[in-house]
Amino acid sequence: MAKGEGAESGSAAGLLPTGILQAGERPVQVKESKKKNQLSICNKLCYAVGGAPYQVTGCALGFFLQIYLLDVAQVDPFSASIILFVGRAWDAITDPLVGFCISKSPWTRLGRLMPWIIFSTPLAIIAYFLIWFVPDFQQGQTLWYLLFYCLFETLVTCFHVPYSALTMFISTEQSERDSATAYRMTVEVLGTVLGTAIQGQIVGQAHTPCVQDANASTVALEGANRTQSATSLRETQNAYLLAAGVIASIYVICAVILTLGVREQREPYETQQAKPMPFFRGIRLVMSHGPYIKLIAGFLFTSLAFMLVEGNFALFCTYTLGFRNEFQNLLLAIMFSATVTIPIWQWFLTRFGKKMAVYIGISSAVPFLILVALMESNLIVTYVVAVAAGISVAAAFLLPWSMLPDVIDDFHLKQPHIHGTEPIFFSFYVFFTKFASGVSLGISTLSLDFTGYQTRGCSQPAPVKFTLKMLVTMAPIVLILIGLLLFKLYPIDEEKRRQNKKALQALREEASSSGCSDTDSTELARIL
């Protein structure tokens, strides 16, 4: 375990004056509080399973939507870039909007967050299925995909923002939250494996027809091969629908397990607040919290790097490396490696600290991206690189969600009477990453259009291949390096985190004490 963890688990009595901390009372309360906040393995697994729907659907959309729009739905590259950019940008905007609505939601018998998860699920799976449906009309296809893409992203946000904020309400113990987060990240990476396997393997069985001579595509389709090509294209479209149906079923099952297996817990000191804080005041307080700004700035660039690879990987494998029938297996290799590596990173961050895990884990992707940029097309080497890259993907999955609760704890210590800001912290982190991701993906699709991308072409011009290589290798390397430089400014190291944990424990014990007077509470907040 991490050095100094024994001190971390000790009593926080030394932080408080004896007038507030009564001798003989607190040790019993500490034991009872810790017992109450301990999570069973079943609780952690049920909580972790709730992260799978977002990752399964997000992985399928992230890796396959671009190539689906271009080569299956046959949307022109400019319209596809509009769909991808507007969809991601709208997805980003919905995060703070949903966070605002959640902050105004009252506590119910099911909690404050669970009703959002329950009622958004059936509508989300319908919208997801319609994204992968090719309508018979041609004129309104762009509007069709834009409408249902935005609708699904809104509904999945109504699931994922409250689910992310649920991290702060399953337990008040940092160690329990960190452990549950590790379970969650393992299941989420496993969810990406499922999304990749289901979408990739089902779609991979149907071969999307391509045109050997892009300049003569119209003539070719009007000739003797037109019927065969149309039949093959219809089979591919049906394969995408089948994959969507399987993924939608997984979404429902995971939502049911989460709802039945997890219970929200209110912070003891939250009941001291007479009325909820105004949302926009909460935004000002959150966005003025220095550690939060530095954390999201660092992860903004590193997340962009991995999202840029994700959005262009299928096209890169198909056209630049020439592995048209192998890219789904390469994706599986990456995600399987990431799944196996998550527990190792959880051990590493508890032993050496989260900042060290960021530096080592995310920077490990750089040499492999350089190798991909420099090497010739070689399938064996590509598989080796894919497995190695999964190690860095695991760190990128785990660390943001493991570090955000530390920032929220730091905020609570500095603003002890401000509550209900957890959805704001989580939603705005997702907002910035999604919005920047939408911009980058829209620009990358436009750049393919400008360099002469040929829809359904069996091969692409040299400028398109070069652009894909830059989008998957050099651009992510630059973004990762910028992100790591920004992490140098992040102030919450392991020593600071231990101090925050001890002080927060004292605050919770004092708030839950039946003999705590209003004067003592005010004095406690002033001391902290």
C-alpha positions in Angstrom: 0.0 0.0 0.0 1.0 3.6 -0.3 3.5 5.0 2.1 1.9 6.9 4.8 -1.5 5.2 4.5 -1.5 4.3 8.1 -1.3 7.9 9.1 -4.1 8.6 6.6 -6.5 6.3 8.4 -5.9 7.7 11.8 -8.3 9.9 13.7 -8.6 13.5 12.7 -9.0 14.6 16.3 -5.8 16.6 16.3 -7.4 19.1 13.9 -10.1 20.2 16.3 -10.2 21.9 19.7 -11.2 19.8 22.7 -14.4 21.8 23.1 -15.8 20.4 19.9 -14.2 16.9 20.0 -15.4 15.2 23.2 -13.0 12.5 24.6 -14.5 9.1 24.6 -17.2 9.9 21.9 -15.2 10.2 18.7 -13.4 6.8 18.5 -16.8 5.0 18.6 -18.2 7.4 15.9 -15.2 6.9 13.7 -15.6 3.1 13.8 -19.3 3.3 13.1 -18.8 5.9 10.3 -16.2 3.8 8.6 -18.3 0.6 8.9 -21.3 2.4 7.5 -19.3 3.8 4.5 -17.6 0.5 3.6 -18.8 -1.0 0.3 -19.2 -4.7 -0.4 -17.7 -6.2 -3.5 -21.3 -6.6 -4.8 -22.0 -2.9 -4.3 -18.8 -2.0 -6.1 -19.6 -4.3 -9.0 -23.2 -3.1 -9.4 -21.9 0.5 -9.4 -19.1 -0.3 -11.9 -21.6 -2.1 -14.3 -23.4 1.3 -14.6 -20.4 2.7 -16.5 -20.6 0.2 -19.3 -23.6 1.6 -21.3 -21.8 5.0 -21.9 -18.6 3.2 -22.9 -20.2 0.5 -25.1 -22.2 3.0 -27.1 -19.5 5.7 -27.0 -16.9 3.2 -28.3 -19.2 2.1 -31.1 -20.0 5.7 -32.1 -16.4 6.9 -31.7 -14.7 4.2 -33.7 -17.4 3.4 -36.3 -19.7 6.4 -36.9 -17.3 8.3 -39.1 -16.7 5.3 -41.5 -20.4 4.4 -41.3 -21.5 7.8 -42.4 -19.0 8.0 -45.2 -19.0 4.4 -46.6 -22.3 2.9 -45.6 -24.9 5.7 -45.3 -22.9 7.4 -48.1 -23.1 10.9 -46.6 -20.7 13.3 -48.3 -17.6 14.2 -46.2 -18.7 17.8 -45.6 -22.1 16.8 -44.3 -20.5 14.0 -42.2 -18.2 16.6 -40.6 -21.2 18.8 -39.8 -23.0 15.8 -38.2 -19.9 14.8 -36.1 -19.1 18.4 -35.0 -22.6 19.5 -34.2 -23.4 16.2 -32.4 -20.3 16.4 -30.2 -20.7 20.1 -29.6 -24.4 19.6 -28.6 -23.3 16.6 -26.4 -20.9 19.0 -24.7 -23.6 21.6 -24.1 -26.0 19.2 -22.6 -23.6 18.2 -19.8 -23.9 21.5 -17.9 -27.6 21.8 -18.8 -28.2 18.4 -17.2 -26.0 19.3 -14.3 -28.1 22.4 -13.8 -31.3 20.3 -13.8 -29.8 17.7 -11.4 -28.7 20.4 -9.0 -32.4 21.6 -8.8 -33.7 18.1 -8.4 -35.1 17.2 -5.0 -34.2 14.1 -3.1 -36.7 11.3 -3.6 -37.1 7.8 -2.2 -34.8 6.6 -5.0 -32.3 9.4 -4.4 -31.6 12.6 -6.4 -29.6 10.9 -9.2 -31.2 7.6 -9.8 -34.5 8.9 -11.3 -32.5 10.5 -14.1 -30.8 7.2 -14.9 -34.0 5.2 -14.8 -36.2 7.4 -17.0 -33.6 8.2 -19.7 -32.7 4.6 -20.5 -35.6 3.5 -22.6 -35.6 6.6 -24.8 -31.8 6.5 -25.2 -31.8 3.0 -26.7 -34.5 3.9 -29.2 -32.5 7.0 -30.4 -29.3 4.9 -30.5 -30.9 2.3 -32.7 -32.2 4.9 -35.2 -28.7 6.4 -35.6 -27.6 3.1 -37.3 -30.7 3.0 -39.5 -30.4 4.1 -43.1 -33.6 5.9 -44.3 -34.9 5.3 -47.8 -34.8 9.0 -48.6 -31.6 10.8 -49.7 -32.4 14.5 -49.3 -33.0 14.5 -45.5 -30.3 12.0 -44.5 -28.1 14.6 -42.9 -30.9 16.0 -40.8 -31.9 12.4 -39.8 -28.5 11.5 -38.5 -28.0 14.9 -36.9 -31.4 14.8 -35.1 -31.0 11.3 -33.6 -27.3 11.7 -32.9 -28.1 14.8 -30.8 -31.1 13.2 -29.2 -29.1 10.2 -28.2 -26.3 12.3 -26.8 -28.8 14.3 -24.7 -30.3 11.1 -23.3 -27.1 9.4 -22.6 -25.9 12.5 -20.8 -29.0 12.3 -18.6 -27.6 8.8 -17.7 -23.9 9.5 -17.4 -23.7 12.9 -15.6 -25.7 11.6 -12.6 -23.9 8.3 -12.8 -20.5 10.1 -12.6 -21.7 12.3 -9.8 -22.8 9.2 -8.0 -19.2 8.6 -7.2 -19.5 11.1 -4.4 -22.6 9.6 -2.9 -21.8 5.8 -2.7 -19.5 6.4 0.2 -17.8 9.3 2.1 -14.5 7.4 2.4 -11.8 8.3 -0.1 -10.4 4.8 -0.1 -13.8 3.3 -0.8 -14.5 5.8 -3.6 -11.0 5.1 -5.1 -11.6 1.4 -5.0 -15.1 1.7 -6.5 -13.6 3.9 -9.2 -11.1 1.2 -10.1 -13.9 -1.3 -10.4 -15.8 1.2 -12.5 -12.8 1.9 -14.8 -12.2 -1.8 -15.3 -15.8 -2.4 -16.3 -15.8 0.7 -18.5 -12.7 -0.5 -20.4 -14.3 -3.9 -20.6 -17.3 -2.0 -22.0 -15.2 -0.6 -24.7 -14.0 -4.1 -25.5 -17.6 -5.3 -25.7 -18.5 -2.3 -27.9 -15.5 -2.9 -30.1 -16.1 -6.7 -30.3 -19.8 -6.5 -30.9 -19.7 -3.7 -33.4 -16.5 -4.8 -35.1 -17.1 -8.5 -35.3 -20.7 -8.2 -36.5 -20.0 -5.5 -39.0 -16.8 -7.2 -40.0 -18.7 -10.2 -41.2 -20.4 -8.1 -43.8 -18.0 -6.6 -46.4 -18.9 -3.1 -47.4 -18.6 -2.9 -51.2 -15.9 -0.5 -52.4 -15.3 1.1 -55.8 -12.0 0.3 -57.5 -12.0 3.4 -59.6 -13.5 6.3 -57.7 -13.7 8.5 -60.8 -15.9 5.9 -62.5 -18.0 5.0 -59.5 -21.3 6.0 -61.2 -20.6 4.0 -64.3 -19.6 1.0 -62.3 -22.7 1.0 -60.2 -24.9 1.3 -63.2 -23.3 -1.7 -64.9 -23.6 -5.4 -64.3 -22.3 -5.2 -60.7 -24.9 -2.7 -59.5 -27.2 -5.4 -58.1 -24.4 -7.3 -56.3 -23.1 -4.0 -54.9 -26.5 -2.9 -53.6 -27.1 -6.3 -52.0 -23.8 -6.2 -50.3 -24.4 -2.7 -49.1 -27.8 -3.7 -47.7 -26.2 -6.6 -45.8 -23.7 -4.2 -44.3 -26.5 -1.9 -43.2 -28.4 -4.8 -41.6 -25.2 -5.8 -39.8 -24.9 -2.3 -38.2 -28.6 -2.6 -37.1 -28.0 -6.0 -35.6 -25.0 -4.6 -33.7 -27.1 -1.7 -32.5 -29.7 -4.0 -31.1 -27.2 -6.1 -29.2 -25.6 -3.0 -27.7 -29.0 -1.5 -26.8 -29.8 -4.8 -24.9 -26.6 -4.5 -22.9 -27.4 -0.9 -22.1 -30.8 -1.9 -20.5 -29.3 -4.8 -18.5 -26.5 -2.6 -17.0 -29.0 0.1 -16.1 -31.2 -2.4 -14.2 -28.2 -3.8 -12.3 -27.1 -0.3 -11.3 -30.5 0.7 -10.1 -31.0 -2.4 -8.0 -27.5 -2.7 -6.6 -26.5 0.9 -5.6 -28.0 3.3 -3.0 -27.2 7.0 -2.8 -25.9 8.3 0.5 -26.3 12.0 1.6 -23.3 13.8 3.2 -24.0 14.3 6.9 -23.1 18.0 6.7 -25.3 18.6 3.7 -28.4 18.8 5.9 -26.9 21.9 7.6 -27.6 24.0 4.5 -31.0 25.7 4.8 -31.6 26.2 1.1 -29.9 25.1 -2.1 -27.2 27.3 -3.6 -28.0 29.1 -6.9 -26.7 27.1 -9.9 -24.8 30.0 -11.5 -23.2 31.0 -8.2 -22.1 27.3 -8.1 -20.6 27.6 -11.5 -18.6 30.7 -10.5 -17.3 29.0 -7.4 -16.4 25.8 -9.3 -14.7 27.6 -12.2 -12.7 29.7 -9.8 -11.3 26.7 -8.0 -7.7 26.6 -9.1 -7.0 22.8 -8.8 -10.1 22.0 -10.8 -9.1 24.4 -13.7 -5.6 22.9 -13.8 -6.9 19.4 -13.7 -9.4 19.8 -16.6 -6.8 21.8 -18.6 -4.4 18.9 -18.4 -6.9 16.2 -19.2 -8.4 18.3 -21.9 -5.3 18.0 -24.1 -4.6 14.3 -23.2 -8.2 13.3 -23.8 -8.2 15.1 -27.1 -5.2 13.1 -28.1 -6.9 9.8 -27.5 -10.2 10.9 -29.0 -8.4 12.0 -32.2 -6.9 8.5 -32.5 -10.3 6.9 -31.7 -12.2 9.0 -34.3 -9.8 8.3 -37.2 -8.5 4.8 -36.3 -10.8 2.8 -38.5 -10.0 5.0 -41.6 -6.3 4.9 -40.8 -6.2 1.1 -40.6 -8.4 0.7 -43.7 -6.6 3.2 -46.0 -3.2 4.1 -44.7 -2.1 0.7 -43.3 -4.2 -1.3 -45.8 -5.8 -3.5 -43.1 -9.4 -3.2 -44.3 -10.5 -6.5 -42.6 -8.3 -6.3 -39.5 -9.0 -2.9 -37.9 -11.8 -4.4 -35.6 -9.3 -7.0 -34.4 -6.7 -4.3 -33.7 -9.3 -2.4 -31.7 -9.9 -5.5 -29.7 -6.2 -5.9 -29.0 -6.0 -2.3 -27.7 -9.1 -2.6 -25.5 -8.3 -6.0 -24.1 -4.8 -4.8 -23.1 -6.3 -1.8 -21.4 -8.8 -3.9 -19.5 -6.0 -6.2 -18.1 -3.9 -3.1 -17.2 -6.5 -1.2 -15.2 -5.8 -3.1 -11.9 -2.1 -2.5 -12.4 -2.6 1.2 -12.7 -4.8 1.2 -9.6 -2.0 -0.4 -7.6 0.5 2.0 -9.1 -1.4 5.1 -8.1 -2.0 3.9 -4.6 1.8 3.1 -4.3 3.3 6.0 -6.0 0.6 8.7 -6.3 -1.8 9.8 -8.9 0.4 12.5 -10.4 3.2 10.0 -11.0 0.7 7.7 -12.6 -0.4 10.5 -15.0 3.2 11.2 -16.1 4.2 7.5 -16.6 0.9 6.2 -17.9 -0.1 8.8 -20.5 3.4 9.5 -21.7 3.9 5.8 -22.5 1.8 6.2 -25.6 4.2 8.6 -27.2 6.9 6.1 -28.3 4.3 3.8 -29.8 2.7 6.6 -31.7 6.1 7.6 -33.1 6.7 4.0 -34.1 3.4 3.9 -36.0 4.3 7.1 -37.8 7.7 5.9 -38.9 7.2 2.2 -39.7 6.0 0.6 -42.9 2.7 -1.3 -43.0 3.3 -4.5 -41.0 0.5 -6.4 -39.4 2.5 -8.2 -36.7 4.2 -4.9 -35.6 0.9 -3.2 -35.6 -0.6 -5.8 -33.3 2.4 -5.4 -30.9 1.9 -1.6 -30.9 -1.8 -2.0 -30.3 -1.3 -4.2 -27.3 1.3 -1.8 -25.9 -0.9 1.3 -26.6 -3.6 -0.3 -24.5 -1.5 0.3 -21.4 -1.7 4.0 -21.9 -5.4 3.9 -22.8 -6.0 2.3 -19.4 -4.3 5.1 -17.6 -6.2 7.7 -19.6 -9.5 6.0 -18.6 -8.8 5.6 -14.9 -7.0 8.7 -13.8 -9.4 11.6 -14.6 -12.2 10.0 -12.7 -9.9 9.0 -9.9 -8.6 12.5 -9.4 -11.9 14.5 -9.8 -13.2 13.4 -6.3 -9.9 14.7 -4.8 -10.6 18.1 -6.3 -14.2 18.1 -5.0 -12.9 17.2 -1.5 -10.5 20.1 -1.6 -13.4 22.4 -2.7 -15.6 21.2 0.2 -12.9 22.1 2.7 -12.5 25.6 1.3 -16.3 26.0 1.0 -17.7 23.9 3.8 -21.2 25.3 3.6 -21.6 25.0 -0.2 -23.2 21.7 -1.3 -24.8 20.2 -4.4 -21.9 21.2 -6.7 -20.8 17.6 -7.5 -22.8 17.5 -10.8 -21.2 20.8 -11.9 -17.7 19.5 -11.4 -18.4 16.3 -13.4 -20.5 17.9 -16.1 -18.1 20.8 -16.9 -15.2 18.4 -17.1 -17.1 16.4 -19.7 -18.3 19.6 -21.3 -14.8 20.9 -22.1 -13.5 17.5 -23.3 -16.5 16.8 -25.5 -16.7 20.2 -27.1 -13.0 20.3 -28.0 -13.3 16.7 -29.2 -16.2 17.8 -31.5 -14.1 20.6 -32.9 -11.1 18.3 -33.5 -13.2 15.5 -35.1 -15.1 18.0 -37.3 -11.8 19.6 -38.5 -10.2 16.2 -39.1 -13.2 15.1 -41.3 -13.1 18.4 -43.2 -9.4 17.9 -43.8 -10.1 14.6 -45.4 -12.6 16.2 -47.6 -10.1 18.9 -48.7 -7.4 16.3 -49.4 -9.8 14.4 -51.8 -11.4 11.6 -49.8 -13.3 9.3 -52.1 -16.5 7.8 -50.6 -16.5 4.0 -50.8 -13.2 4.0 -52.5 -11.1 0.8 -52.2 -8.1 3.1 -51.8 -7.5 6.7 -51.2 -5.2 9.4 -52.7 -1.8 9.8 -51.1 -2.7 13.2 -49.4 -5.6 11.4 -47.7 -3.3 8.7 -46.4 -0.8 11.2 -45.2 -3.5 13.3 -43.4 -4.8 10.2 -41.6 -1.3 9.4 -40.4 -0.8 12.9 -39.0 -4.2 12.8 -37.3 -3.5 9.4 -35.6 0.2 10.0 -34.7 1.8 13.4 -34.7 -1.2 15.5 -33.6 -1.9 13.3 -30.6 1.8 13.4 -29.6 1.7 17.2 -29.5 -1.5 17.2 -27.5 -0.1 14.7 -24.9 3.0 16.7 -24.4 1.0 19.9 -23.8 -1.2 18.1 -21.4 1.7 16.7 -19.4 3.2 20.2 -19.1 -0.1 21.5 -17.7 -0.2 18.7 -15.1 3.0 20.2 -13.5 0.7 23.0 -12.2 -1.8 20.6 -10.5 -1.3 21.2 -6.8 -3.0 18.2 -5.1 -0.2 15.6 -4.5 -0.4 12.7 -2.1 0.5 14.7 1.0 -2.2 17.2 0.2 -4.7 14.5 -0.4 -4.0 12.9 3.0 -4.4 16.2 4.8 -7.7 16.8 3.0 -9.0 13.3 3.9 -8.3 13.8 7.6 -9.9 17.2 7.7 -13.0 16.1 5.8 -13.4 13.1 8.2 -13.4 15.5 11.1 -16.0 17.7 9.4 -18.3 14.7 8.8 -18.0 13.4 12.3 -18.8 16.8 13.8 -21.8 17.3 11.5 -23.2 13.9 12.4 -22.7 14.3 16.1 -26.1 14.6 17.9 -24.6 16.9 20.5 -23.1 19.4 18.0 -24.5 22.8 18.5 -24.8 25.5 15.8 -22.0 27.5 17.5 -19.7 24.4 17.4 -20.5 23.9 13.7 -19.6 27.5 12.9 -16.4 27.2 14.9 -15.6 24.0 13.1 -16.0 25.5 9.7 -13.9 28.5 10.7 -11.1 26.3 11.9 -11.1 24.1 8.8 
